[in-house]
């Protein structure tokens, strides 16, 4: 292969990487980085659906006695659909908001349906204004994210039914371990619903008890639904240089963890388990999640659906069973609304930790996270824990790296001979290739010998990349000096600049390709890819910088031992 063909292939490769990156960004709902398309103006509603859309969604139920069948494409099982329509005028009543506060949560409830309409995580600061706590659930003009429950199967209380707030404490006392807020509906269809939310000290799972009382004269068989309703917007502050999942997720033992894209709900192409005796439904975003948890053994119908423009829900429906007149039944559930702390979620429900998305490298990422967590317990600093973990990985892969660098050292030793031969046979490309192969055989050098040992390690380091990108522990976690938040870019770009310098130093230490144009490309590639690191979280840049520094040190030592003193192969740009 002659020099021109190599150059063309390098150009095609580089341009392909740019196009693939743009396609990846578009696939994940972000704007293209390098070639953004003009935004087309449409007549659809704005993306940030107003709060009213959650309360006055299209009439999935045209009245209190009408419960039409759900569209099959949405995955709603059975002949019932969770109501989404407005309350009939006869039911209209003054709404009241109540706020309850624990040591880790500040929760806002609406007496309409006893719905959870606001949730602040007091231990996590907002990224835009660090003096305020992070808001996960909310009903405002900017966003909609609610947790709703109710009854279907008749003219029964739903999340649209006005309820009475029972007086009680609203702040968790110093000597208290739990705090409850209770809502009671009026008789509706011969049924009264009493809903009790109980938050515990230090916990992000909230117990929700539904007491269903038959106040009529005939048996009733209602069904209880639990759902999460959210707009389809990405969380504010998401970077366009990396992508994380936002949307519903469903877990069952049969099909395990399954993410559902908003666009698939929109198009009716969402495929989920429709019924299961176990599992949960969740809404997932970067670092945080909410999920309805129900005890195993209770058969539940699972659904996802479009509620309104840019408004979607995921939930489950379960049969309560027949309730005789004057009798009652209780159904207990839990709502998780908090950070994706893997060790905490593992204890709450089997498979809940999977909302922390590692992608296809979960099998490698989970043990890496465990090791990172153990190092943090020892060092008490996430930045130094990252450095220590990379150091341990470099030690584990020392012999593989040694083989790779030894092969590079041999290549570097014969580079003068290769360069002389190329100059001598530059007008005879076929003879040049034959002579090059002869030199490799005589010197017992494999030009690909430095690649294979490094390629084996790539999945491990990609898995570590996802661990650091997904771990909420990095959020607002300081390292040293100017790095006060490992989940945000370096404010002074010191780490990205050091990262770029270390990448160029690595390139200088590696054997220069015989082809001058290839040699120039080897210098341009680190510069091109280093641009992204200026916008990456500081924790990720620290990880790559540490890896580069340790690789340079190991390569320097191995070259010296093999009698090939480190030399800098600087490019000649002419």
C-alpha positions in Angstrom: 0.0 0.0 0.0 1.6 3.3 -1.0 1.7 6.5 0.9 -1.2 8.3 -0.9 -3.6 5.4 -0.2 -2.6 5.3 3.4 -3.2 9.1 3.7 -6.7 8.7 2.0 -7.6 6.0 4.4 -6.5 8.0 7.4 -8.6 11.0 6.2 -11.6 8.7 5.6 -11.2 7.2 9.1 -11.0 10.6 10.8 -14.0 11.9 8.9 -15.9 8.7 9.7 -15.2 9.1 13.4 -16.6 12.7 13.3 -19.8 11.5 11.4 -20.2 8.6 13.8 -20.0 10.9 16.8 -22.6 13.2 15.4 -24.9 10.2 14.6 -24.4 9.0 18.2 -25.4 12.3 19.6 -28.5 12.5 17.4 -29.4 8.9 18.3 -29.4 9.9 22.0 -31.5 12.9 21.6 -28.7 15.5 21.5 -27.7 18.0 18.9 -24.9 17.1 16.5 -21.6 18.4 17.7 -19.8 19.1 14.4 -22.6 19.4 11.8 -25.8 20.5 13.6 -28.9 20.5 11.4 -31.0 23.6 11.3 -34.0 23.4 13.8 -37.2 23.1 11.9 -40.1 25.1 13.2 -43.2 23.0 13.8 -46.7 23.7 15.0 -46.5 21.3 17.9 -46.7 22.3 21.5 -43.5 23.5 23.2 -41.2 20.8 24.6 -41.5 22.0 28.2 -45.2 21.1 28.7 -46.9 23.3 31.3 -47.9 21.9 34.6 -51.5 22.0 33.6 -50.8 19.2 31.1 -50.3 16.8 34.0 -53.6 17.7 35.5 -55.6 18.1 32.4 -54.3 15.4 30.1 -56.3 14.2 27.2 -59.4 12.4 28.4 -58.3 8.8 28.7 -61.4 8.5 30.7 -64.3 10.7 29.5 -66.0 10.5 32.8 -65.9 8.9 36.2 -67.9 5.8 35.0 -66.0 5.4 31.7 -62.7 3.5 31.6 -62.0 2.8 27.9 -59.5 0.1 26.9 -55.9 1.1 26.5 -54.2 1.1 23.1 -52.4 -2.2 22.7 -49.3 -0.6 21.3 -48.6 1.2 24.6 -48.2 -2.1 26.4 -51.0 -1.5 28.8 -52.4 -4.9 29.8 -56.0 -5.8 30.4 -59.1 -3.8 29.5 -58.5 -1.0 32.0 -56.5 2.2 31.5 -55.3 4.6 34.1 -57.4 7.7 33.9 -55.8 10.8 32.7 -58.7 13.1 32.1 -59.8 16.2 33.9 -62.0 16.0 37.0 -65.7 16.4 36.1 -67.1 19.7 37.4 -69.1 18.0 40.1 -65.9 16.8 41.8 -64.1 20.2 41.7 -62.7 21.3 45.0 -60.1 23.7 46.4 -56.7 22.1 46.1 -54.1 22.3 48.9 -50.4 21.8 48.9 -48.5 20.3 51.9 -44.8 20.0 52.4 -43.2 17.4 54.7 -39.5 17.3 55.5 -37.1 14.6 56.7 -33.3 14.7 57.0 -32.8 13.8 53.3 -36.1 14.7 51.5 -38.5 17.6 51.2 -41.7 16.3 49.7 -44.6 18.3 48.3 -48.1 16.7 48.1 -51.3 17.8 46.4 -54.7 17.0 48.0 -55.9 16.3 44.5 -55.4 12.5 44.5 -52.9 12.7 47.4 -50.3 13.0 44.6 -46.5 13.6 45.2 -45.8 16.6 43.0 -42.5 17.8 44.4 -39.4 16.2 45.7 -36.1 17.8 46.8 -33.0 15.8 47.7 -31.5 17.8 50.6 -28.1 16.1 50.6 -27.5 16.9 46.9 -27.0 20.5 45.7 -28.5 21.8 42.4 -25.7 22.1 39.8 -26.8 25.6 38.7 -27.2 27.0 42.1 -25.3 25.0 44.8 -27.1 26.9 47.6 -30.3 25.1 46.7 -31.1 21.4 47.0 -31.6 19.3 43.8 -35.2 19.0 42.7 -36.1 15.6 41.3 -39.9 15.6 41.1 -41.7 18.8 40.2 -44.9 20.3 38.7 -44.1 23.7 37.3 -44.1 25.7 34.1 -40.7 24.3 33.3 -41.2 20.6 34.0 -43.6 17.8 35.0 -42.5 14.8 37.1 -45.1 13.2 39.4 -45.9 10.1 41.3 -49.6 9.2 41.2 -51.8 6.3 42.4 -55.5 5.6 42.3 -58.2 3.0 41.7 -59.9 1.8 38.4 -62.5 -0.7 37.6 -65.5 1.5 38.4 -66.4 5.0 39.6 -63.6 4.9 42.2 -61.2 7.5 43.6 -58.2 8.2 41.2 -55.3 10.6 41.2 -57.8 13.3 40.1 -60.1 12.9 43.1 -60.1 15.6 45.7 -58.9 14.2 49.1 -58.9 15.5 52.6 -55.6 16.1 54.4 -55.5 14.6 57.9 -53.7 17.0 60.4 -50.3 15.9 61.7 -46.6 16.7 62.0 -44.9 17.9 58.8 -41.3 17.8 59.9 -39.3 14.8 61.2 -38.3 15.5 64.8 -34.9 14.8 66.2 -36.1 11.8 68.1 -38.4 10.5 65.4 -37.5 7.8 62.8 -40.5 8.3 60.4 -43.0 10.8 59.3 -46.4 10.2 57.8 -48.9 12.2 55.8 -52.4 10.9 55.3 -55.1 11.6 52.7 -58.7 10.4 52.7 -61.2 10.5 49.9 -64.9 10.9 50.1 -67.1 7.9 49.2 -67.0 7.5 45.5 -68.8 4.6 43.8 -69.2 2.9 47.2 -65.5 3.1 47.9 -63.3 5.2 50.1 -59.6 5.4 49.6 -57.2 6.3 52.4 -53.6 6.9 51.3 -50.7 7.1 53.8 -47.2 8.2 52.7 -44.5 7.4 55.3 -40.9 8.7 54.9 -38.1 7.3 57.1 -35.0 8.9 58.5 -32.0 8.6 56.1 -34.1 6.7 53.5 -35.1 7.5 49.9 -37.8 4.9 49.7 -41.2 6.1 50.9 -43.9 3.6 52.0 -47.3 4.1 50.5 -50.2 2.3 52.1 -53.6 2.2 50.3 -56.6 1.3 52.5 -59.6 0.6 50.3 -62.9 0.6 52.2 -66.2 -0.6 50.7 -68.8 1.8 52.0 -71.5 0.6 49.7 -74.0 -2.3 49.8 -72.5 -4.5 47.1 -69.1 -6.2 46.8 -66.5 -4.3 44.7 -63.4 -5.5 42.9 -61.2 -2.4 42.2 -57.7 -2.4 40.8 -54.9 -0.2 42.1 -52.5 1.6 39.8 -49.2 3.1 40.5 -47.6 5.4 37.9 -44.8 7.9 37.3 -45.6 10.8 34.9 -42.8 12.8 33.4 -42.1 15.1 30.5 -39.7 14.0 27.7 -37.1 16.7 28.3 -33.5 15.9 29.1 -32.3 17.1 32.6 -30.9 20.7 32.5 -27.1 20.9 32.2 -26.6 17.7 30.1 -23.4 17.8 28.1 -23.5 17.3 24.3 -20.1 15.5 24.5 -21.4 12.4 26.2 -24.9 10.9 26.4 -26.9 9.4 29.3 -30.3 7.8 29.2 -33.5 9.6 30.3 -36.8 7.8 30.2 -38.9 4.9 31.6 -37.4 1.5 32.5 -39.1 -1.7 33.5 -37.6 -4.7 35.3 -39.0 -8.2 35.6 -37.2 -11.5 36.4 -38.2 -12.9 33.0 -36.8 -10.1 30.8 -34.6 -8.3 33.3 -33.9 -4.6 32.9 -35.4 -2.9 29.8 -35.1 0.8 28.9 -38.0 2.4 27.0 -37.2 5.4 24.8 -39.8 8.3 24.8 -39.8 8.2 21.0 -40.8 4.5 21.0 -43.8 5.4 23.3 -44.6 8.2 20.9 -44.6 5.9 17.9 -46.3 3.0 19.6 -43.3 0.7 19.2 -42.5 0.3 22.9 -42.1 -3.5 23.7 -42.3 -4.5 27.3 -43.5 -7.3 29.5 -47.2 -6.8 29.9 -47.7 -8.9 33.0 -45.4 -10.3 35.8 -45.5 -11.5 39.4 -42.5 -9.4 40.2 -40.4 -6.4 39.1 -40.6 -2.6 39.2 -41.3 0.4 36.9 -39.0 3.4 37.0 -38.1 6.8 35.5 -34.4 7.2 35.0 -32.1 10.1 34.4 -28.4 10.9 34.9 -27.5 10.2 38.5 -31.1 9.9 39.8 -34.2 7.8 39.5 -37.7 7.1 40.8 -39.3 3.7 40.9 -42.5 2.0 42.2 -41.7 -1.1 44.2 -44.2 -3.8 45.0 -43.7 -7.1 46.9 -43.0 -10.1 44.8 -45.8 -12.6 44.2 -48.4 -9.9 43.4 -49.4 -10.2 39.8 -49.1 -6.8 38.1 -49.9 -5.5 34.6 -47.2 -3.2 33.3 -47.7 -0.2 30.9 -46.1 2.7 29.3 -48.2 5.4 27.5 -48.3 8.9 26.1 -50.4 11.1 28.4 -50.2 14.4 26.5 -47.8 16.4 24.2 -44.3 15.6 25.5 -45.8 13.9 28.6 -45.4 10.1 29.3 -46.2 7.6 32.0 -44.9 4.2 33.2 -46.7 2.2 35.7 -48.3 -1.0 37.0 -51.9 -2.2 37.7 -52.8 -4.9 40.2 -56.1 -6.5 41.3 -57.1 -5.8 44.9 -59.6 -8.6 44.9 -63.2 -8.6 46.0 -64.1 -6.5 49.0 -67.4 -7.2 50.8 -69.7 -4.3 52.0 -68.3 -2.8 55.2 -64.9 -4.5 54.8 -61.5 -3.1 53.7 -58.3 -4.2 52.2 -54.8 -2.7 52.3 -52.1 -2.7 49.6 -48.6 -1.6 50.5 -46.1 -0.2 48.0 -42.9 1.8 48.1 -41.7 4.7 46.0 -38.0 5.2 45.6 -37.0 8.7 44.7 -33.3 9.4 45.1 -29.7 9.1 43.9 -28.4 6.0 42.1 -26.2 4.8 44.9 -25.6 1.2 43.8 -25.0 -0.3 47.3 -28.2 1.3 48.6 -30.4 0.3 45.7 -29.3 -3.4 45.9 -30.8 -3.6 49.4 -34.1 -2.0 48.4 -35.1 -4.4 45.6 -33.5 -7.0 43.4 -32.3 -5.4 40.1 -33.0 -1.8 41.2 -29.3 -1.1 41.0 -29.6 -1.6 37.2 -31.1 1.8 36.8 -27.5 2.9 37.1 -26.8 2.3 33.4 -23.4 0.8 32.5 -24.6 -0.4 29.1 -23.2 -3.7 27.7 -20.2 -3.6 30.0 -22.1 -4.1 33.2 -20.3 -7.4 34.0 -17.0 -5.4 34.2 -18.4 -2.2 35.6 -20.0 -3.6 38.7 -16.7 -5.1 40.1 -14.9 -1.9 39.2 -17.4 0.2 41.1 -17.1 -2.1 44.1 -13.3 -1.7 44.1 -13.7 2.1 43.7 -16.1 2.1 46.6 -13.7 0.1 48.8 -10.8 2.5 48.0 -13.0 5.5 48.9 -13.7 3.9 52.3 -10.0 3.8 52.8 -9.0 7.1 51.3 -12.2 9.2 51.9 -11.6 11.2 48.7 -13.1 10.2 45.3 -10.4 11.9 43.3 -7.6 10.0 45.0 -9.8 6.8 44.8 -9.8 7.2 41.0 -6.0 7.6 41.0 -5.6 4.5 43.2 -8.0 2.4 41.1 -6.1 3.3 37.8 -2.8 2.4 39.6 -4.2 -1.0 40.6 -5.4 -1.7 37.1 -2.0 -0.7 35.6 -0.3 -3.1 38.1 -2.8 -5.9 37.2 -2.1 -5.4 33.5 1.7 -4.8 33.9 2.9 -7.8 32.0 0.5 -7.2 29.1 1.7 -3.6 28.9 5.3 -4.8 29.2 4.9 -7.0 26.1 3.3 -4.1 24.2 6.0 -1.6 25.1 8.8 -4.2 24.5 7.4 -4.6 21.0 7.3 -0.9 20.5 10.9 -0.6 21.7 12.0 -3.1 19.1 10.1 -1.2 16.4 11.8 2.0 17.6 15.3 0.3 17.5 14.9 -0.7 13.8 13.2 2.6 12.7 16.5 4.0 11.3 16.9 0.9 9.1 13.3 1.2 8.0 13.6 4.9 7.2 16.8 4.4 5.2 15.2 1.6 3.2 12.1 3.6 2.5 14.2 6.5 1.2 16.2 4.1 -1.0 13.1 2.4 -2.5 10.7 5.2 -2.5 10.1 4.8 -6.2 9.5 1.0 -5.9 6.6 0.6 -3.5 6.2 -3.2 -4.1 9.8 -3.9 -3.5 9.7 -1.6 -0.5 6.9 -3.7 1.1 8.9 -6.9 0.5 12.1 -5.5 2.0 10.2 -4.1 5.0 8.7 -7.6 5.7 12.2 -9.1 5.4 13.6 -6.7 8.0 10.7 -7.6 10.4 11.4 -11.3 10.0 15.2 -11.0 10.5 14.8 -8.7 13.5 11.9 -10.9 14.9 9.6 -7.9 15.2 5.9 -8.1 14.9 4.5 -4.6 13.8 1.2 -5.5 15.5 2.8 -6.9 18.6 2.2 -3.7 20.6 -1.5 -3.6 19.7 -3.0 -6.9 20.9 -2.0 -6.6 24.6 -3.4 -3.1 24.7 -6.7 -4.1 22.9 -7.4 -6.7 25.6 -7.4 -4.0 28.2 -9.7 -1.6 26.3 -13.0 -3.1 27.5 -11.9 -2.7 31.2 -11.0 0.9 30.7 -14.2 1.7 28.8 -16.1 0.0 31.7 -14.3 2.2 34.2 -15.2 5.2 32.0 -18.9 4.3 32.5 -18.5 3.8 36.2 -17.1 7.3 36.6 -19.7 8.8 34.3 -22.7 7.1 36.0 -21.7 7.4 39.6 -23.6 10.0 41.6 -20.8 9.9 44.2 -18.7 12.1 41.8 -21.4 14.8 41.8 -20.1 17.8 43.8 -17.2 15.7 45.1 -14.0 17.6 45.5 -10.5 16.4 44.8 -7.8 19.0 45.5 -7.4 22.7 45.2 -9.4 24.0 42.3 -11.3 20.8 41.6 -14.4 21.1 43.7 -16.7 18.9 41.6 -15.5 15.8 39.8 -18.7 15.6 37.8 -18.2 19.1 36.2 -15.5 20.2 33.8 -12.3 21.6 35.2 -13.1 25.4 35.5 -9.5 26.4 34.6 -8.9 23.6 32.0 -5.7 22.6 33.9 -6.5 18.8 33.8 -7.5 18.9 30.1 -4.3 20.7 29.2 -2.2 18.2 31.2 -4.1 15.4 29.5 -3.3 16.9 26.0 0.3 17.3 26.9 0.6 13.7 28.2 -1.1 12.4 25.1 1.4 14.2 22.9 4.3 13.0 25.1 3.0 9.4 24.6 3.0 9.9 20.9 6.5 11.3 21.0 7.7 8.2 22.8 6.1 5.7 20.5 7.9 4.5 17.3 7.2 6.9 14.5 5.4 5.2 11.5 7.6 4.9 8.5 5.2 6.8 6.4 5.7 10.6 7.0 2.0 11.4 6.4 1.0 8.7 8.9 3.5 10.1 11.4 1.8 13.5 11.1 -1.7 11.9 11.5 -0.4 10.3 14.7 0.2 13.8 16.1 -3.1 15.2 14.9 -5.3 12.5 16.4 -4.4 13.2 20.1 -5.0 16.9 19.5 -8.4 16.2 17.9 -9.7 13.9 20.6 -8.2 16.0 23.4 -10.7 18.8 22.5 -13.5 16.7 23.9 -11.8 16.4 27.3 -12.1 20.1 27.8 -15.9 19.5 28.2 -15.7 16.2 30.1 -16.3 15.9 33.8 -13.0 16.4 35.8 -13.2 12.9 37.2 -13.1 11.4 33.8 -10.2 13.6 32.7 -8.3 12.7 35.9 -8.8 9.0 35.1 -7.3 9.4 31.6 -4.5 11.7 32.8 -3.5 9.2 35.5 -3.6 6.3 33.0 -1.4 8.3 30.5 1.2 9.3 33.2 1.5 5.7 34.4 1.7 4.4 30.8 4.5 6.9 30.0 6.4 5.9 33.2 6.1 2.2 32.3 7.1 2.7 28.7 10.1 4.8 29.8 11.3 2.1 32.2 10.9 -0.8 29.7 12.7 1.2 26.9 15.6 1.9 29.2 15.9 -1.7 30.3 15.9 -2.9 26.7 18.7 -0.5 25.8 16.5 1.7 23.7 16.9 5.1 25.4 13.7 7.2 25.3 13.7 9.5 22.3 11.2 12.0 21.2 10.0 11.4 17.7 8.9 15.0 16.9 7.0 15.6 13.7 8.5 17.4 10.8 5.8 19.7 9.3 6.9 21.0 6.0 
